[in-house]
């Protein structure tokens, strides 16, 4: 894992502070190529050279005007090196997958890029149990990591409660132990500093390139890895009054926040609120776990997923009973996925404003009306992912200012 300078720690801590929100319940309701910079600091006796790797923010500004080709291109596995134990075979229900069974070495992939442009990377994978709690890789483009964030890409592990919430001999709730719950899932490589809402970009020229994953505590099986671009989220189209009236009698589907199915972070687990009788469940004297995310859901990319079932198909709105009491005068942001994808623009960035009390947050369209999503009968998932939102651009500016201030400090010393 790349070493972080002090200014990166400061910025990361600031970002974490600007992303806090705790969730109580989710209610789908009825129709109602040089990659380093140098700086010289001098004292009375000698000059010292400080080397700073190019940040993703700097890299992004350089490639911002490049094309974002829509064509997806799958990479071809061409071999492993530096001690990586990787075989192609069967794993967890899938054939012809790459099984990287140790936390060492490099996997190499070849890709024929169709046109010049900036591309993101997506990977279908499953974590192998027994590794460290945090899994990271470095991304190398033709042998070089182009910027700092590419050298520490998180590959999330999946976690769940080992049991249901229990009760001790005194009648207090007992929080279950978090255990790994490996499953085939999809991730895009994202900015770990929390400055950007969308996946990392890599500038590539047309032609063949080698893209490598170097282990930084990584151990997983890969179904596929490809180049892609996020593109625009679907435009929201308001359903007709007739469509809404057909579902007017549907029963409200209520999901308690602490009853999540799984998370992508070991630090996300059931929490409790004793200060308000409106939380469910509640008790005047006993401890009850009735929330999730309080004090721990503050890093970009952290996500929680709930399973739920729909009996009557139709258009539904989401009502999230939540409280964001950390950032006075500010807001936190979440991205909402239904069955693994963002249904439309209103769900791509939902703001949670400061309030001491529990309140309802409903995704809204550009006119301030509730945004609906169509749900067919059967099983579904809803996922809330922590993102920086509008704050990311401000933090990018702060990042540069802090670095510049540190350089002046070095020169003064």
Rosetta blueprint (number, residue, H / E / L):
1 X L
2 X L
3 X L
4 X L
5 X L
6 X H
7 X H
8 X H
9 X H
10 X H
11 X H
12 X H
13 X H
14 X H
15 X H
16 X H
17 X H
18 X L
19 X L
20 X L
21 X L
22 X E
23 X E
24 X E
25 X E
26 X E
27 X E
28 X E
29 X E
30 X L
31 X L
32 X L
33 X L
34 X L
35 X L
36 X E
37 X E
38 X E
39 X E
40 X E
41 X E
42 X E
43 X L
44 X L
45 X L
46 X L
47 X E
48 X E
49 X E
50 X E
51 X E
52 X E
53 X E
54 X L
55 X L
56 X H
57 X H
58 X H
59 X H
60 X H
61 X H
62 X H
63 X H
64 X L
65 X L
66 X L
67 X L
68 X L
69 X L
70 X L
71 X L
72 X L
73 X E
74 X E
75 X L
76 X E
77 X E
78 X E
79 X E
80 X E
81 X E
82 X L
83 X L
84 X L
85 X L
86 X E
87 X E
88 X E
89 X E
90 X E
91 X E
92 X L
93 X L
94 X E
95 X E
96 X E
97 X E
98 X E
99 X E
100 X E
101 X L
102 X L
103 X L
104 X L
105 X L
106 X E
107 X E
108 X E
109 X E
110 X E
111 X E
112 X E
113 X E
114 X L
115 X L
116 X L
117 X E
118 X E
119 X E
120 X E
121 X E
122 X E
123 X E
124 X E
125 X E
126 X E
127 X E
128 X L
129 X L
130 X L
131 X L
132 X L
133 X L
134 X L
135 X L
136 X E
137 X E
138 X E
139 X E
140 X E
141 X E
142 X L
143 X L
144 X E
145 X L
146 X L
147 X L
148 X H
149 X H
150 X H
151 X H
152 X L
153 X E
154 X E
155 X L
156 X L
157 X L
158 X L
159 X E
160 X E
161 X E
162 X L
163 X L
164 X L
165 X L
166 X E
167 X E
168 X L
169 X L
170 X L
171 X L
172 X L
173 X E
174 X E
175 X L
176 X L
177 X L
178 X E
179 X E
180 X E
181 X L
182 X L
183 X L
184 X L
185 X E
186 X E
187 X E
188 X E
189 X L
190 X L
191 X L
192 X L
193 X L
194 X L
195 X L
196 X L
197 X L
198 X L
199 X L
200 X L
201 X L
202 X E
203 X E
204 X E
205 X L
206 X L
207 X E
208 X E
209 X E
210 X E
211 X E
212 X E
213 X E
214 X E
215 X E
216 X E
217 X L
218 X L
219 X L
220 X E
221 X E
222 X E
223 X E
224 X E
225 X E
226 X E
227 X E
228 X E
229 X L
230 X L
231 X L
232 X L
233 X L
234 X L
235 X L
236 X L
237 X L
238 X L
239 X L
240 X L
241 X H
242 X H
243 X H
244 X H
245 X H
246 X H
247 X L
248 X L
249 X L
250 X L
251 X L
252 X L
253 X E
254 X E
255 X E
256 X E
257 X H
258 X H
259 X H
260 X L
261 X L
262 X E
263 X E
264 X L
265 X L
266 X L
267 X L
268 X L
269 X L
270 X E
271 X E
272 X L
273 X L
274 X L
275 X L
276 X L
277 X L
278 X L
279 X L
280 X L
281 X L
282 X L
283 X L
284 X L
285 X L
286 X L
287 X L
288 X L
289 X L
290 X L
291 X E
292 X E
293 X L
294 X L
295 X L
296 X L
297 X L
298 X L
299 X L
300 X L
301 X L
302 X L
303 X E
304 X E
305 X E
306 X E
307 X E
308 X E
309 X E
310 X E
311 X L
312 X L
313 X L
314 X E
315 X E
316 X E
317 X E
318 X E
319 X E
320 X E
321 X E
322 X E
323 X E
324 X L
325 X L
326 X L
327 X L
328 X L
329 X L
330 X L
331 X E
332 X E
333 X E
334 X E
335 X E
336 X E
337 X E
338 X E
339 X L
340 X L
341 X E
342 X L
343 X L
344 X L
345 X H
346 X H
347 X H
348 X L
349 X L
350 X E
351 X E
352 X E
353 X E
354 X L
355 X L
356 X L
357 X L
358 X L
359 X E
360 X E
361 X E
362 X L
363 X L
364 X E
365 X L
366 X L
367 X L
368 X L
369 X L
370 X E
371 X L
372 X E
373 X E
374 X E
375 X E
376 X L
377 X L
378 X E
379 X E
380 X E
381 X E
382 X E
383 X E
384 X E
385 X E
386 X E
387 X E
388 X L
389 X L
390 X L
391 X H
392 X H
393 X H
394 X H
395 X H
396 X H
397 X H
398 X H
399 X H
400 X H
401 X H
402 X H
403 X H
404 X H
405 X H
406 X H
407 X H
408 X H
409 X H
410 X H
411 X H
412 X H
413 X L
